[in-house]
Amino acid sequence: MDYVQEITEKTVRAFTPTANNSAGSRILMAEDNLVNQKLAKLLFRKLNHNVDIVSNGREAVEAVVSGAYDLVFMDIQMPQLDGVAASQEIKKVMGEEAPVIIALTANAMQGDKEKYLEAGMDHYIPKPISMKDLSNYIEQYVVS
C-alpha cells in the first residue's frame, strides 16, 4: 500500500501544523515514486520545511555528502543503490557528521525495523504516515 493512498492533497491542505522549532530545516527525501515525490513536496511545504528530493540511493549519497541536511527520509527499495546501502555509505563517509537517517518504507514485515536499525539507519517509519506523525518525527530529530 502506498502512503499516497492514505494522505491526499486535500488532507495536506487541510492540516494545520502546530508551532515548531524546526521550521526551515533542510530535509532530503530519497524516493523513487513520482507520485510520492509530489506528495512529499506538498507535505513538507505545509510543515514549513525545505525539502530536496532525489530518486535513487546513489543520488541520496551524493546529495547528503555535498549538502548540509538536518534530516534524511530514505525509501528502502530504490534503483541504483537501495536505501540501506545508501545509508551505510553516508554513515561511512560522514561518520558522526552524518544527519539523522529515517527509513520511510512500505516494508513492514516482522524483522524489517531491526534490520534497518542494525544497518545504521537511525529510525524506522512504516508507510503510510500521517501529517501529524511526520511533523512529530521532524520535531523529534531536528534541532534549530
N, CA, C and O atoms as a GROMACS GRO file, in nm:
protein
  576
    1MET      N    1   0.085  -0.119   0.000
    1MET     CA    2   0.000   0.000   0.000
    1MET      C    3   0.089   0.124   0.000
    1MET      O    4   0.187   0.130   0.074
    2ASP      N    5   0.056   0.219  -0.080
    2ASP     CA    6   0.132   0.340  -0.096
    2ASP      C    7   0.079   0.447  -0.002
    2ASP      O    8  -0.042   0.460   0.014
    3TYR      N    9   0.168   0.523   0.060
    3TYR     CA   10   0.117   0.622   0.153
    3TYR      C   11   0.040   0.733   0.083
    3TYR      O   12  -0.032   0.809   0.148
    4VAL      N   13   0.054   0.743  -0.048
    4VAL     CA   14  -0.027   0.838  -0.123
    4VAL      C   15  -0.175   0.805  -0.108
    4VAL      O   16  -0.260   0.895  -0.110
    5GLN      N   17  -0.206   0.678  -0.094
    5GLN     CA   18  -0.345   0.637  -0.076
    5GLN      C   19  -0.399   0.685   0.058
    5GLN      O   20  -0.520   0.704   0.073
    6GLU      N   21  -0.313   0.705   0.154
    6GLU     CA   22  -0.354   0.747   0.288
    6GLU      C   23  -0.363   0.899   0.300
    6GLU      O   24  -0.454   0.950   0.365
    7ILE      N   25  -0.271   0.969   0.240
    7ILE     CA   26  -0.265   1.114   0.254
    7ILE      C   27  -0.295   1.176   0.118
    7ILE      O   28  -0.217   1.160   0.024
    8THR      N   29  -0.403   1.244   0.106
    8THR     CA   30  -0.438   1.307  -0.020
    8THR      C   31  -0.397   1.454  -0.017
    8THR      O   32  -0.367   1.509   0.089
    9GLU      N   33  -0.397   1.517  -0.133
    9GLU     CA   34  -0.367   1.659  -0.138
    9GLU      C   35  -0.466   1.738  -0.053
    9GLU      O   36  -0.429   1.838   0.009
   10LYS      N   37  -0.590   1.694  -0.049
   10LYS     CA   38  -0.691   1.761   0.033
   10LYS      C   39  -0.653   1.755   0.181
   10LYS      O   40  -0.665   1.855   0.252
   11THR      N   41  -0.607   1.640   0.226
   11THR     CA   42  -0.564   1.626   0.365
   11THR      C   43  -0.446   1.717   0.394
   11THR      O   44  -0.441   1.780   0.499
   12VAL      N   45  -0.352   1.723   0.302
   12VAL     CA   46  -0.234   1.807   0.321
   12VAL      C   47  -0.276   1.953   0.335
   12VAL      O   48  -0.229   2.023   0.425
   13ARG      N   49  -0.362   1.997   0.248
   13ARG     CA   50  -0.404   2.138   0.252
   13ARG      C   51  -0.486   2.170   0.375
   13ARG      O   52  -0.483   2.284   0.423
   14ALA      N   53  -0.559   2.073   0.428
   14ALA     CA   54  -0.644   2.096   0.545
   14ALA      C   55  -0.566   2.092   0.676
   14ALA      O   56  -0.614   2.143   0.777
   15PHE      N   57  -0.448   2.030   0.677
   15PHE     CA   58  -0.370   2.015   0.800
   15PHE      C   59  -0.316   2.149   0.846
   15PHE      O   60  -0.263   2.226   0.765
   16THR      N   61  -0.328   2.177   0.974
   16THR     CA   62  -0.272   2.298   1.032
   16THR      C   63  -0.159   2.258   1.125
   16THR      O   64  -0.184   2.200   1.231
   17PRO      N   65  -0.035   2.287   1.086
   17PRO     CA   66   0.076   2.246   1.171
   17PRO      C   67   0.080   2.328   1.299
   17PRO      O   68   0.039   2.444   1.302
   18THR      N   69   0.130   2.266   1.405
   18THR     CA   70   0.149   2.338   1.530
   18THR      C   71   0.277   2.419   1.519
   18THR      O   72   0.360   2.393   1.432
   19ALA      N   73   0.294   2.516   1.608
   19ALA     CA   74   0.417   2.593   1.609
   19ALA      C   75   0.533   2.496   1.633
   19ALA      O   76   0.522   2.404   1.714
   20ASN      N   77   0.642   2.518   1.563
   20ASN     CA   78   0.755   2.427   1.582
   20ASN      C   79   0.886   2.502   1.583
   20ASN      O   80   0.896   2.615   1.536
   21ASN      N   81   0.986   2.437   1.638
   21ASN     CA   82   1.118   2.495   1.647
   21ASN      C   83   1.208   2.453   1.532
   21ASN      O   84   1.323   2.495   1.524
   22SER      N   85   1.156   2.371   1.444
   22SER     CA   86   1.240   2.319   1.336
   22SER      C   87   1.201   2.374   1.199
   22SER      O   88   1.250   2.325   1.097
   23ALA      N   89   1.114   2.474   1.195
   23ALA     CA   90   1.073   2.531   1.066
   23ALA      C   91   1.196   2.579   0.990
   23ALA      O   92   1.286   2.639   1.048
   24GLY      N   93   1.197   2.554   0.863
   24GLY     CA   94   1.308   2.595   0.780
   24GLY      C   95   1.423   2.496   0.776
   24GLY      O   96   1.526   2.524   0.713
   25SER      N   97   1.409   2.383   0.839
   25SER     CA   98   1.514   2.282   0.840
   25SER      C   99   1.534   2.227   0.699
   25SER      O  100   1.441   2.225   0.619
   26ARG      N  101   1.656   2.182   0.669
   26ARG     CA  102   1.684   2.122   0.539
   26ARG      C  103   1.666   1.973   0.548
   26ARG      O  104   1.730   1.904   0.628
   27ILE      N  105   1.578   1.924   0.466
   27ILE     CA  106   1.542   1.782   0.468
   27ILE      C  107   1.560   1.724   0.329
   27ILE      O  108   1.527   1.787   0.228
   28LEU      N  109   1.613   1.603   0.325
   28LEU     CA  110   1.626   1.530   0.199
   28LEU      C  111   1.531   1.412   0.203
   28LEU      O  112   1.523   1.340   0.302
   29MET      N  113   1.459   1.394   0.094
   29MET     CA  114   1.371   1.278   0.078
   29MET      C  115   1.424   1.197  -0.040
   29MET      O  116   1.432   1.247  -0.152
   30ALA      N  117   1.461   1.073  -0.013
   30ALA     CA  118   1.503   0.982  -0.119
   30ALA      C  119   1.385   0.890  -0.149
   30ALA      O  120   1.350   0.804  -0.068
   31GLU      N  121   1.325   0.909  -0.265
   31GLU     CA  122   1.200   0.839  -0.301
   31GLU      C  123   1.195   0.827  -0.452
   31GLU      O  124   1.208   0.927  -0.523
   32ASP      N  125   1.177   0.706  -0.503
   32ASP     CA  126   1.176   0.687  -0.648
   32ASP      C  127   1.038   0.697  -0.711
   32ASP      O  128   1.028   0.708  -0.833
   33ASN      N  129   0.931   0.695  -0.633
   33ASN     CA  130   0.796   0.703  -0.687
   33ASN      C  131   0.757   0.849  -0.711
   33ASN      O  132   0.758   0.930  -0.618
   34LEU      N  133   0.724   0.883  -0.835
   34LEU     CA  134   0.697   1.022  -0.871
   34LEU      C  135   0.576   1.080  -0.799
   34LEU      O  136   0.576   1.197  -0.762
   35VAL      N  137   0.473   0.999  -0.778
   35VAL     CA  138   0.354   1.047  -0.706
   35VAL      C  139   0.391   1.077  -0.561
   35VAL      O  140   0.349   1.179  -0.506
   36ASN      N  141   0.469   0.989  -0.500
   36ASN     CA  142   0.514   1.012  -0.362
   36ASN      C  143   0.603   1.136  -0.352
   36ASN      O  144   0.598   1.208  -0.253
   37GLN      N  145   0.684   1.160  -0.455
   37GLN     CA  146   0.767   1.280  -0.456
   37GLN      C  147   0.681   1.407  -0.455
   37GLN      O  148   0.708   1.500  -0.380
   38LYS      N  149   0.579   1.408  -0.539
   38LYS     CA  150   0.490   1.524  -0.546
   38LYS      C  151   0.421   1.546  -0.412
   38LYS      O  152   0.411   1.659  -0.364
   39LEU      N  153   0.373   1.439  -0.353
   39LEU     CA  154   0.307   1.449  -0.224
   39LEU      C  155   0.403   1.497  -0.116
   39LEU      O  156   0.366   1.579  -0.032
   40ALA      N  157   0.526   1.447  -0.119
   40ALA     CA  158   0.626   1.488  -0.020
   40ALA      C  159   0.650   1.639  -0.027
   40ALA      O  160   0.661   1.705   0.077
   41LYS      N  161   0.658   1.693  -0.148
   41LYS     CA  162   0.677   1.838  -0.161
   41LYS      C  163   0.563   1.914  -0.094
   41LYS      O  164   0.586   2.012  -0.024
   42LEU      N  165   0.440   1.868  -0.116
   42LEU     CA  166   0.325   1.932  -0.052
   42LEU      C  167   0.330   1.920   0.100
   42LEU      O  168   0.306   2.017   0.172
   43LEU      N  169   0.362   1.801   0.148
   43LEU     CA  170   0.369   1.776   0.292
   43LEU      C  171   0.470   1.868   0.359
   43LEU      O  172   0.438   1.937   0.456
   44PHE      N  173   0.590   1.869   0.308
   44PHE     CA  174   0.696   1.947   0.372
   44PHE      C  175   0.673   2.097   0.358
   44PHE      O  176   0.705   2.173   0.449
   45ARG      N  177   0.619   2.139   0.246
   45ARG     CA  178   0.587   2.281   0.230
   45ARG      C  179   0.484   2.323   0.334
   45ARG      O  180   0.496   2.429   0.395
   46LYS      N  181   0.383   2.240   0.355
   46LYS     CA  182   0.279   2.268   0.454
   46LYS      C  183   0.338   2.275   0.595
   46LYS      O  184   0.290   2.350   0.680
   47LEU      N  185   0.442   2.196   0.620
   47LEU     CA  186   0.507   2.194   0.751
   47LEU      C  187   0.619   2.298   0.763
   47LEU      O  188   0.692   2.299   0.861
   48ASN      N  189   0.631   2.385   0.663
   48ASN     CA  190   0.731   2.493   0.662
   48ASN      C  191   0.875   2.443   0.661
   48ASN      O  192   0.962   2.498   0.729
   49HIS      N  193   0.899   2.340   0.583
   49HIS     CA  194   1.034   2.285   0.571
   49HIS      C  195   1.077   2.284   0.426
   49HIS      O  196   0.996   2.260   0.335
   50ASN      N  197   1.205   2.309   0.404
   50ASN     CA  198   1.263   2.293   0.272
   50ASN      C  199   1.292   2.146   0.252
   50ASN      O  200   1.346   2.080   0.342
   51VAL      N  201   1.258   2.093   0.138
   51VAL     CA  202   1.287   1.953   0.109
   51VAL      C  203   1.346   1.943  -0.031
   51VAL      O  204   1.295   2.001  -0.127
   52ASP      N  205   1.453   1.868  -0.041
   52ASP     CA  206   1.510   1.831  -0.169
   52ASP      C  207   1.475   1.684  -0.189
   52ASP      O  208   1.475   1.606  -0.095
   53ILE      N  209   1.445   1.649  -0.312
   53ILE     CA  210   1.404   1.512  -0.341
   53ILE      C  211   1.496   1.452  -0.445
   53ILE      O  212   1.524   1.512  -0.548
   54VAL      N  213   1.542   1.331  -0.415
   54VAL     CA  214   1.623   1.255  -0.509
   54VAL      C  215   1.552   1.124  -0.538
   54VAL      O  216   1.467   1.080  -0.461
   55SER      N  217   1.587   1.062  -0.651
   55SER     CA  218   1.512   0.946  -0.700
   55SER      C  219   1.577   0.811  -0.677
   55SER      O  220   1.517   0.707  -0.707
   56ASN      N  221   1.699   0.809  -0.625
   56ASN     CA  222   1.764   0.680  -0.601
   56ASN      C  223   1.870   0.695  -0.493
   56ASN      O  224   1.905   0.805  -0.451
   57GLY      N  225   1.921   0.582  -0.449
   57GLY     CA  226   2.018   0.582  -0.340
   57GLY      C  227   2.150   0.649  -0.375
   57GLY      O  228   2.210   0.714  -0.290
   58ARG      N  229   2.195   0.633  -0.499
   58ARG     CA  230   2.320   0.697  -0.541
   58ARG      C  231   2.307   0.849  -0.531
   58ARG      O  232   2.396   0.916  -0.479
   59GLU      N  233   2.195   0.904  -0.580
   59GLU     CA  234   2.172   1.048  -0.571
   59GLU      C  235   2.162   1.092  -0.425
   59GLU      O  236   2.205   1.202  -0.391
   60ALA      N  237   2.106   1.008  -0.340
   60ALA     CA  238   2.094   1.042  -0.197
   60ALA      C  239   2.232   1.057  -0.134
   60ALA      O  240   2.257   1.152  -0.061
   61VAL      N  241   2.320   0.963  -0.162
   61VAL     CA  242   2.456   0.971  -0.108
   61VAL      C  243   2.524   1.099  -0.155
   61VAL      O  244   2.581   1.173  -0.074
   62GLU      N  245   2.518   1.126  -0.284
   62GLU     CA  246   2.582   1.246  -0.340
   62GLU      C  247   2.526   1.373  -0.278
   62GLU      O  248   2.600   1.465  -0.245
   63ALA      N  249   2.394   1.379  -0.262
   63ALA     CA  250   2.330   1.498  -0.206
   63ALA      C  251   2.369   1.519  -0.060
   63ALA      O  252   2.402   1.631  -0.020
   64VAL      N  253   2.366   1.414   0.018
   64VAL     CA  254   2.397   1.427   0.162
   64VAL      C  255   2.543   1.464   0.182
   64VAL      O  256   2.573   1.551   0.265
   65VAL      N  257   2.632   1.401   0.110
   65VAL     CA  258   2.775   1.428   0.127
   65VAL      C  259   2.809   1.571   0.084
   65VAL      O  260   2.898   1.633   0.143
   66SER      N  261   2.741   1.624  -0.016
   66SER     CA  262   2.772   1.758  -0.065
   66SER      C  263   2.682   1.867  -0.007
   66SER      O  264   2.710   1.985  -0.026
   67GLY      N  265   2.575   1.830   0.062
   67GLY     CA  266   2.482   1.928   0.116
   67GLY      C  267   2.482   1.930   0.266
   67GLY      O  268   2.545   1.847   0.332
   68ALA      N  269   2.411   2.026   0.320
   68ALA     CA  270   2.401   2.038   0.466
   68ALA      C  271   2.258   2.005   0.507
   68ALA      O  272   2.174   2.094   0.521
   69TYR      N  273   2.230   1.877   0.526
   69TYR     CA  274   2.094   1.835   0.560
   69TYR      C  275   2.084   1.807   0.710
   69TYR      O  276   2.177   1.758   0.773
   70ASP      N  277   1.968   1.841   0.764
   70ASP     CA  278   1.939   1.814   0.904
   70ASP      C  279   1.880   1.675   0.924
   70ASP      O  280   1.897   1.614   1.029
   71LEU      N  281   1.811   1.627   0.822
   71LEU     CA  282   1.736   1.503   0.834
   71LEU      C  283   1.717   1.442   0.695
   71LEU      O  284   1.698   1.513   0.597
   72VAL      N  285   1.724   1.308   0.688
   72VAL     CA  286   1.704   1.237   0.562
   72VAL      C  287   1.597   1.131   0.582
   72VAL      O  288   1.606   1.048   0.672
   73PHE      N  289   1.495   1.135   0.497
   73PHE     CA  290   1.395   1.029   0.491
   73PHE      C  291   1.433   0.942   0.372
   73PHE      O  292   1.440   0.989   0.258
   74MET      N  293   1.458   0.814   0.399
   74MET     CA  294   1.514   0.725   0.298
   74MET      C  295   1.419   0.609   0.269
   74MET      O  296   1.390   0.528   0.356
   75ASP      N  297   1.371   0.603   0.144
   75ASP     CA  298   1.296   0.486   0.100
   75ASP      C  299   1.395   0.369   0.094
   75ASP      O  300   1.515   0.390   0.082
   76ILE      N  301   1.345   0.249   0.103
   76ILE     CA  302   1.434   0.133   0.103
   76ILE      C  303   1.455   0.078  -0.038
   76ILE      O  304   1.569   0.058  -0.080
   77GLN      N  305   1.348   0.054  -0.110
   77GLN     CA  306   1.358  -0.007  -0.242
   77GLN      C  307   1.367   0.102  -0.348
   77GLN      O  308   1.266   0.160  -0.389
   78MET      N  309   1.490   0.128  -0.392
   78MET     CA  310   1.515   0.229  -0.495
   78MET      C  311   1.616   0.174  -0.594
   78MET      O  312   1.692   0.082  -0.562
   79PRO      N  313   1.618   0.230  -0.715
   79PRO     CA  314   1.714   0.186  -0.815
   79PRO      C  315   1.856   0.235  -0.784
   79PRO      O  316   1.877   0.324  -0.701
   80GLN      N  317   1.950   0.175  -0.851
   80GLN     CA  318   2.093   0.207  -0.846
   80GLN      C  319   2.159   0.172  -0.713
   80GLN      O  320   2.264   0.108  -0.712
   81LEU      N  321   2.100   0.212  -0.602
   81LEU     CA  322   2.153   0.180  -0.470
   81LEU      C  323   2.034   0.184  -0.376
   81LEU      O  324   1.966   0.287  -0.366
   82ASP      N  325   2.008   0.074  -0.306
   82ASP     CA  326   1.891   0.075  -0.218
   82ASP      C  327   1.915   0.162  -0.095
   82ASP      O  328   2.028   0.204  -0.069
   83GLY      N  329   1.810   0.190  -0.021
   83GLY     CA  330   1.818   0.280   0.092
   83GLY      C  331   1.910   0.234   0.202
   83GLY      O  332   1.975   0.316   0.267
   84VAL      N  333   1.918   0.104   0.225
   84VAL     CA  334   2.007   0.051   0.328
   84VAL      C  335   2.153   0.075   0.288
   84VAL      O  336   2.231   0.127   0.367
   85ALA      N  337   2.188   0.038   0.165
   85ALA     CA  338   2.326   0.058   0.118
   85ALA      C  339   2.361   0.206   0.113
   85ALA      O  340   2.473   0.244   0.148
   86ALA      N  341   2.267   0.289   0.071
   86ALA     CA  342   2.292   0.434   0.067
   86ALA      C  343   2.318   0.488   0.207
   86ALA      O  344   2.409   0.568   0.227
   87SER      N  345   2.238   0.445   0.303
   87SER     CA  346   2.256   0.490   0.442
   87SER      C  347   2.391   0.447   0.497
   87SER      O  348   2.459   0.524   0.564
   88GLN      N  349   2.428   0.323   0.469
   88GLN     CA  350   2.558   0.274   0.516
   88GLN      C  351   2.673   0.354   0.455
   88GLN      O  352   2.771   0.383   0.524
   89GLU      N  353   2.662   0.388   0.328
   89GLU     CA  354   2.767   0.466   0.263
   89GLU      C  355   2.775   0.606   0.322
   89GLU      O  356   2.884   0.658   0.345
   90ILE      N  357   2.659   0.668   0.347
   90ILE     CA  358   2.657   0.801   0.408
   90ILE      C  359   2.724   0.798   0.544
   90ILE      O  360   2.807   0.884   0.575
   91LYS      N  361   2.688   0.700   0.626
   91LYS     CA  362   2.745   0.689   0.761
   91LYS      C  363   2.896   0.663   0.754
   91LYS      O  364   2.972   0.715   0.836
   92LYS      N  365   2.939   0.582   0.657
   92LYS     CA  366   3.081   0.552   0.641
   92LYS      C  367   3.160   0.676   0.603
   92LYS      O  368   3.266   0.702   0.659
   93VAL      N  369   3.108   0.753   0.508
   93VAL     CA  370   3.178   0.872   0.459
   93VAL      C  371   3.174   0.986   0.560
   93VAL      O  372   3.274   1.055   0.581
   94MET      N  373   3.059   1.007   0.623
   94MET     CA  374   3.041   1.125   0.708
   94MET      C  375   3.063   1.099   0.857
   94MET      O  376   3.084   1.193   0.934
   95GLY      N  377   3.059   0.975   0.897
   95GLY     CA  378   3.079   0.944   1.038
   95GLY      C  379   2.980   1.017   1.127
   95GLY      O  380   2.860   1.016   1.102
   96GLU      N  381   3.031   1.079   1.232
   96GLU     CA  382   2.946   1.148   1.330
   96GLU      C  383   2.878   1.272   1.273
   96GLU      O  384   2.783   1.323   1.332
   97GLU      N  385   2.925   1.321   1.160
   97GLU     CA  386   2.867   1.439   1.096
   97GLU      C  387   2.744   1.405   1.011
   97GLU      O  388   2.676   1.495   0.961
   98ALA      N  389   2.715   1.278   0.996
   98ALA     CA  390   2.601   1.236   0.914
   98ALA      C  391   2.470   1.282   0.978
   98ALA      O  392   2.456   1.278   1.100
   99PRO      N  393   2.375   1.325   0.896
   99PRO     CA  394   2.245   1.362   0.951
   99PRO      C  395   2.168   1.238   0.996
   99PRO      O  396   2.206   1.126   0.964
  100VAL      N  397   2.063   1.260   1.070
  100VAL     CA  398   1.975   1.150   1.109
  100VAL      C  399   1.910   1.094   0.982
  100VAL      O  400   1.861   1.170   0.899
  101ILE      N  401   1.912   0.964   0.969
  101ILE     CA  402   1.852   0.897   0.853
  101ILE      C  403   1.737   0.810   0.902
  101ILE      O  404   1.755   0.722   0.986
  102ILE      N  405   1.619   0.837   0.847
  102ILE     CA  406   1.499   0.764   0.886
  102ILE      C  407   1.450   0.681   0.768
  102ILE      O  408   1.425   0.735   0.659
  103ALA      N  409   1.437   0.552   0.789
  103ALA     CA  410   1.379   0.465   0.687
  103ALA      C  411   1.230   0.495   0.680
  103ALA      O  412   1.159   0.485   0.780
  104LEU      N  413   1.182   0.532   0.563
  104LEU     CA  414   1.040   0.556   0.539
  104LEU      C  415   1.000   0.459   0.429
  104LEU      O  416   1.030   0.482   0.312
  105THR      N  417   0.933   0.351   0.468
  105THR     CA  418   0.915   0.242   0.373
  105THR      C  419   0.785   0.166   0.394
  105THR      O  420   0.729   0.165   0.504
  106ALA      N  421   0.739   0.104   0.288
  106ALA     CA  422   0.622   0.017   0.297
  106ALA      C  423   0.660  -0.122   0.348
  106ALA      O  424   0.573  -0.204   0.375
  107ASN      N  425   0.789  -0.148   0.362
  107ASN     CA  426   0.835  -0.276   0.415
  107ASN      C  427   0.807  -0.279   0.565
  107ASN      O  428   0.878  -0.216   0.643
  108ALA      N  429   0.705  -0.353   0.604
  108ALA     CA  430   0.665  -0.354   0.745
  108ALA      C  431   0.651  -0.497   0.798
  108ALA      O  432   0.569  -0.523   0.886
  109MET      N  433   0.729  -0.586   0.746
  109MET     CA  434   0.726  -0.724   0.793
  109MET      C  435   0.805  -0.735   0.923
  109MET      O  436   0.891  -0.652   0.953
  110GLN      N  437   0.774  -0.838   0.998
  110GLN     CA  438   0.846  -0.861   1.122
  110GLN      C  439   0.996  -0.873   1.092
  110GLN      O  440   1.036  -0.949   1.004
  111GLY      N  441   1.076  -0.799   1.163
  111GLY     CA  442   1.220  -0.802   1.145
  111GLY      C  443   1.274  -0.691   1.057
  111GLY      O  444   1.394  -0.664   1.059
  112ASP      N  445   1.188  -0.626   0.978
  112ASP     CA  446   1.236  -0.518   0.891
  112ASP      C  447   1.296  -0.403   0.972
  112ASP      O  448   1.406  -0.357   0.942
  113LYS      N  449   1.224  -0.358   1.073
  113LYS     CA  450   1.271  -0.245   1.154
  113LYS      C  451   1.410  -0.275   1.211
  113LYS      O  452   1.501  -0.193   1.201
  114GLU      N  453   1.424  -0.392   1.270
  114GLU     CA  454   1.551  -0.430   1.330
  114GLU      C  455   1.663  -0.435   1.226
  114GLU      O  456   1.775  -0.392   1.252
  115LYS      N  457   1.630  -0.486   1.108
  115LYS     CA  458   1.729  -0.496   1.000
  115LYS      C  459   1.780  -0.357   0.961
  115LYS      O  460   1.900  -0.338   0.941
  116TYR      N  461   1.690  -0.261   0.949
  116TYR     CA  462   1.729  -0.126   0.908
  116TYR      C  463   1.809  -0.056   1.017
  116TYR      O  464   1.906   0.014   0.988
  117LEU      N  465   1.769  -0.073   1.141
  117LEU     CA  466   1.842  -0.011   1.252
  117LEU      C  467   1.982  -0.073   1.265
  117LEU      O  468   2.079  -0.001   1.289
  118GLU      N  469   1.991  -0.203   1.250
  118GLU     CA  470   2.122  -0.270   1.256
  118GLU      C  471   2.212  -0.225   1.142
  118GLU      O  472   2.335  -0.225   1.156
  119ALA      N  473   2.154  -0.187   1.030
  119ALA     CA  474   2.231  -0.141   0.914
  119ALA      C  475   2.280   0.002   0.931
  119ALA      O  476   2.356   0.051   0.847
  120GLY      N  477   2.237   0.070   1.037
  120GLY     CA  478   2.287   0.205   1.063
  120GLY      C  479   2.186   0.316   1.048
  120GLY      O  480   2.218   0.432   1.074
  121MET      N  481   2.065   0.283   1.006
  121MET     CA  482   1.962   0.387   0.999
  121MET      C  483   1.922   0.422   1.142
  121MET      O  484   1.927   0.338   1.232
  122ASP      N  485   1.883   0.547   1.163
  122ASP     CA  486   1.857   0.596   1.298
  122ASP      C  487   1.716   0.568   1.347
  122ASP      O  488   1.692   0.558   1.468
  123HIS      N  489   1.623   0.557   1.255
  123HIS     CA  490   1.484   0.532   1.294
  123HIS      C  491   1.412   0.469   1.175
  123HIS      O  492   1.462   0.468   1.063
  124TYR      N  493   1.294   0.418   1.202
  124TYR     CA  494   1.214   0.348   1.101
  124TYR      C  495   1.069   0.394   1.112
  124TYR      O  496   1.012   0.393   1.221
  125ILE      N  497   1.012   0.432   1.000
  125ILE     CA  498   0.870   0.471   0.995
  125ILE      C  499   0.804   0.391   0.882
  125ILE      O  500   0.846   0.401   0.767
  126PRO      N  501   0.702   0.313   0.914
  126PRO     CA  502   0.632   0.242   0.808
  126PRO      C  503   0.535   0.335   0.735
  126PRO      O  504   0.472   0.422   0.796
  127LYS      N  505   0.524   0.316   0.603
  127LYS     CA  506   0.423   0.387   0.525
  127LYS      C  507   0.291   0.314   0.542
  127LYS      O  508   0.292   0.192   0.559
  128PRO      N  509   0.180   0.380   0.539
  128PRO     CA  510   0.161   0.524   0.523
  128PRO      C  511   0.187   0.597   0.655
  128PRO      O  512   0.177   0.539   0.763
  129ILE      N  513   0.220   0.725   0.645
  129ILE     CA  514   0.243   0.808   0.762
  129ILE      C  515   0.148   0.927   0.757
  129ILE      O  516   0.123   0.982   0.649
  130SER      N  517   0.098   0.966   0.870
  130SER     CA  518   0.007   1.081   0.875
  130SER      C  519   0.088   1.210   0.882
  130SER      O  520   0.205   1.209   0.919
  131MET      N  521   0.024   1.320   0.847
  131MET     CA  522   0.088   1.452   0.857
  131MET      C  523   0.131   1.479   1.000
  131MET      O  524   0.242   1.527   1.024
  132LYS      N  525   0.045   1.447   1.095
  132LYS     CA  526   0.076   1.472   1.236
  132LYS      C  527   0.200   1.393   1.278
  132LYS      O  528   0.290   1.446   1.344
  133ASP      N  529   0.204   1.266   1.241
  133ASP     CA  530   0.320   1.183   1.278
  133ASP      C  531   0.447   1.234   1.211
  133ASP      O  532   0.553   1.237   1.274
  134LEU      N  533   0.438   1.272   1.084
  134LEU     CA  534   0.554   1.325   1.014
  134LEU      C  535   0.606   1.450   1.084
  134LEU      O  536   0.726   1.465   1.106
  135SER      N  537   0.515   1.539   1.119
  135SER     CA  538   0.552   1.661   1.191
  135SER      C  539   0.620   1.628   1.324
  135SER      O  540   0.720   1.689   1.359
  136ASN      N  541   0.566   1.531   1.395
  136ASN     CA  542   0.624   1.491   1.524
  136ASN      C  543   0.765   1.434   1.507
  136ASN      O  544   0.854   1.463   1.588
  137TYR      N  545   0.787   1.352   1.405
  137TYR     CA  546   0.920   1.296   1.382
  137TYR      C  547   1.020   1.405   1.348
  137TYR      O  548   1.134   1.402   1.395
  138ILE      N  549   0.980   1.502   1.268
  138ILE     CA  550   1.070   1.611   1.234
  138ILE      C  551   1.108   1.688   1.360
  138ILE      O  552   1.225   1.718   1.382
  139GLU      N  553   1.009   1.718   1.442
  139GLU     CA  554   1.035   1.789   1.568
  139GLU      C  555   1.129   1.709   1.658
  139GLU      O  556   1.216   1.766   1.724
  140GLN      N  557   1.112   1.579   1.660
  140GLN     CA  558   1.193   1.493   1.747
  140GLN      C  559   1.339   1.491   1.705
  140GLN      O  560   1.428   1.486   1.790
  141TYR      N  561   1.366   1.494   1.575
  141TYR     CA  562   1.501   1.474   1.527
  141TYR      C  563   1.574   1.598   1.478
  141TYR      O  564   1.694   1.592   1.453
  142VAL      N  565   1.505   1.709   1.465
  142VAL     CA  566   1.570   1.830   1.414
  142VAL      C  567   1.570   1.937   1.521
  142VAL      O  568   1.467   1.970   1.579
  143VAL      N  569   1.687   1.990   1.547
  143VAL     CA  570   1.701   2.100   1.643
  143VAL      C  571   1.749   2.221   1.566
  143VAL      O  572   1.851   2.215   1.497
  144SER      N  573   1.676   2.331   1.578
  144SER     CA  574   1.717   2.453   1.507
  144SER      C  575   1.841   2.512   1.568
  144SER      O  576   1.890   2.615   1.522
   0.00000   0.00000   0.00000
